Amino acid sequence: ELSSCGPDTAALLGTEFDRADRRFVDCPVSRKAPDMTVLVGGAPGVLGDAEQVLERVSRTVVYCGFRGAGYATNLLNQHVKYAWYLASAEAMVLARQFGLDADVTASAIERSSGGDSGFSTAAKYFTGDADGMLVHAPASTIEKDMNLAEAMAAAAGVRCRTLAVTADFFTAAGT
């Protein structure tokens, strides 16, 4: 099943499919064929012959571990994607209000760490990549930068919710 659903849907449908002696696997997708990623709610082998079909129409098949984990992982992907989108949109609104050239600002951010390292940097902490974390700024530096960005937004009269939450997070992390 390739839709975006809650993990509870996988449990419900899976139980009904099991009763009917049929197989149910949650396999939500990110992107479109042939570049899509399939997030499989199960261990390798759970797809049986269907695995070959999915491999032919996708770039990547990721086994997420158990029934419902594909749906859950997909929802987390959407969270990261759209939170990044919102923060990016807020930054561009602030850039415009502050008088910055939108094309120059967008190009600068795309070529800087803000354009590509948000998730991969945070993930290094959770995956235990100590060496990877050492190359990034400490929480106190990020806190300072976020507080400066908040002051700039306030001076420009722009309310940036993700900026405020980010500043609060790094203020708490620094204490």
Summary of the structure (lengths in Angstrom):
residues: 175
radius of gyration: 20.7
end to end distance: 45.1
largest distance: 63.6
contacts: 469
relative contact order: 0.10
helix: 62%
strand: 6%
